[in-house]
Structures are given as C-alpha cells and as structure tokens.
Amino acid sequence: MIPQRFVTEYPERCGQLLSMLEPQAREHDLLGSFALLVASAAFNIPFGRITEADHPLGPPESPLSSAIRALEGQPFLEAPFWHGKRPAYFRFSRIMNDPSHAAGWADQAGLHPLQSGAPENGYRVLKVIRHALAHGNVVYLNERGHEAPGERVRFLAFLSRNNRHHRVAIFDEESFLAFLKAWIAWIQEFPPEFEFVFGEAAE
C-alpha cells in the first residue's frame, strides 16, 4: 500500500520488518550488519525528509522538524526518544589524526575514542550518524577499538568530517539497534500537521 504519510509510515514499516527479521540476524550473528541495513532506510530516509527545508518532495512538517532541531539544546543521552532508557554503550568524540587506521584514532588529548568521549547534543549526533550512513563512513570495531578483519564485531563507529578532523559516534551493536527502535517509535508520536492530498510531482 502506498503510504499517506511517508515520513512516519515508511519507518513504521521498517520497524515491522525489524521485528520480523531480528531473530534471524541474531541467530546468524549478523546483528551489526542488520542494524546498519535498517538504519540506512528507517533513519536516513525520514531524517532527510524531516530536516531538509528545500527537499524536492516538499517542505518538512514543522512539528517534526522543530522537534529535531530542539535536540540541539539537550544531550543525546537525554533526548526524548530514549524515554529515560539510556543505551548501554555510547561514545562521542573527535578523531584528530588519520581516520583510516582505527587502532590509532586519537582525540585532542591523545586518547582513543573508546577511552574518551564527552556529552554532545542530540542533533549533532544524529547528523553524524546521517552523514556516516550516507557516505559510507561506518567502521566495525572489535573490543579494543581496532578494525581487525575476522574478529568479532563489538562496536559500530560513525564518522563525519568536520573541517580538519572527524567527529565519531560509537555504539555497541545492541545500543545502536535500541536507538533505531527508539527513533522509529518516537517519530510515530507526532500527529500529521495537515491533511494530505495525493498528487503527481511535476517533472
């Protein structure tokens, strides 16, 4: 069925698929890859519709857009979509050196992002996740924060370039999946801003 309100109905459908397929992803030890698959659809697509003022398919709904922008004023871990249930693991930091070698990542103090991290506003974290997914800047890390082929995935790192350094948001697999579920549920809480009328987009 064609959705009437794509920006909320599409991620809701993604959430239904998530519930259906999560057991299989766990069974085959593919939870991190599964989470990225869901995020590319359930997070990135509606986030673009919500935040881009000049989106070719029309302006965003102002309540949703305003709610996302309001996240600039509060830490990511206190964002309303968590409903007080913080993720088990999350780090936000900066990579001041070469981002292509995860084992050597270092922040301003010379610490690896797994050992550093500071509070960051929710909007910035969402933007980092969005850019990382859109541009393929996602890194699988082991428990030591190294990108070691063949070893067990422990963390998912999302990188976004900012001038001469990169911002990085890091979740463990379970926490990133929890974020996606929280995001999908949260945007369903906003009622439609206006009555929708179907129409063909001009070419």
N, C-alpha and C positions, 0 to 999 in steps of 0.2 A: 504494500500500500504506500502511495506517495504521502509523505508526512505533511500535515498542515503547518506545523511549526518546526521546521528543520532543526533549528539551533538547540532545541531541547529534546525533540523526539528522536533524532538520529543518535545522540549519545545514550539515550534511554535504551534504544535497540542494541547498541553496542554493549550496554550493561547486561542485557538479556543473554547475548552471546557469551559474554564473560562468565556468567553464572553457569551456562551450559558446558563450556569448554575448559574451565579452570581445573576440574578434577583430572582431565586427561593431561593437561600441561603439568600438573604436579606428578602424576603417575610416571611421566616420561622425563622428569627433571628438566623441564623447559620453562619454568615459571618466569625467569627474567626475560626470555625472548617473547613469551606470550604477553607479558606486561607491556613491552615495547610495541608489539603489534597492536594491542588495544589502545595504547596512548596515542599512536600516530593517527588513529581515527577518532576515538572518543574525546581526546583532549585537543589536539591541534586543530581539527576542522572547526569545531564550535568556537574555540578560542579566537580564531581569525574572524569569524562572523561577529563575535561579540565586541571585539576591540578595534577593528579597522573602520574608522569613520567613513572612508571612501571605498568601502567594499563594493565590488561591481554588482553584487546581488542586492544592494540596498543598505541603508544605514542600520546600525545595530539598535536593538531595543534598549532604550535608555536605562531602565531599571537594572538590567543585567550588566550593561556597560558601566554604569555608575558603581555597582557593587564590586566589579573587578578593579576599577580604579581606586576604590576606597581601601583596597588591600595595601596600598602604599603606606597607609597610616598605621599598620599593625604588623607585628612579626608573623612570619609564615606559620610558625607553630601555634599561633593563636588565631589563625584565620577561621572564619565562621564555618567553613565546610568540614572542619575536624569535629565540630560539636563537642569540644573538650577532650576528645580521644586522640592524643598526640601519637605520631608514628613512633615505632620502637627505635628507629635509627634515621637520623638526618644530619647532614653537614653542609654548610655553605661556606665557600672560601674563595680565594683567588690563587691563580697559578701565575707566578711572575716570571717563570722560565719557559723552556721548550715544552709545549703541551703534548708532543708526540711520544714522550717517554714517561709513562705514568709513574714508574718507580721513583723517578727523580723530581716529581712535582714539588714545588715549594712556594709557600706564601710569602708575605712581606717579612715574616720573622724566620724564614728558612724552614718552616715546618711543613710536612706533607699534609694535604687537606684532611686526611683521616684523623690527624692529631691536632688539627686547628679548628677553625670554624667560629663564627660569631653570629648573633641574631641578624636576620635580614628580613626586609619587608616582603609581604606575600606577593605583591605584584611583580617585584623584581625576580623572585624565584620562579614564578610562572613564566615570565618572559624568557628566562634562561632555559627552562625546560622546552618551551616552544621553539626557540632558535636551535637548540641542540637537535631536536627531533627533525626539524625542517631541513637542516644542513648536514645531518649525519654525524654530528659531534657527540656521539654516545660511546662510552668505553666500558667494557666489562672488566671488573677488578676482582682479584682474589682477596683473601682475608688480610693480606699485608698491604693492599692498595696497589698491587702490581698487575699489569696486563700480561699474564703468563699463559700462553696457549696450552690447552689440555688440562688446566687446573679448574677446580670448582669455582663457579661464579658466586661471589659473596655480595658485591655491591654493583650498582649501576651509577655511572658518573655522567652528568650532562654538562657540556661545556658551551660557553657563549663568549665570543671575542668582545673585549671592551678596550678600545684604544690599543695599548701595548701589552695588555695582559688578558687573561681569560677568567671569567667567573665560572665557578663549578658548583653544581648542586649534586650531592651524593645521597643515595638511598640504598638500603639493603633491599633485596627482592620483595620481601613481604611488605615493607613500608611503602614502596612505590606502588604496589598493587592496592594497598589500602588507600593511598592518595587518589588513585583513579576511581575507586568505588565512592570515595567521599565527594570527589568532583562531580561525578555523574549524578549522584543523589542531590547535591546542592543546587545545581542549575535547574533541577525539576521543581524547586521550591518557588520559583518566580512565575507568577501568572502572566499570560500574554498581555502585552502593552496595548494592543489594539486588535480589532477584528481583521482576520486575514482574508485577502481576496486573491485567488489564483489568477495568474496572467502569464503570457508569454513574454520572455525578455527580448527586447529589440536587438537585432543583430547589428 
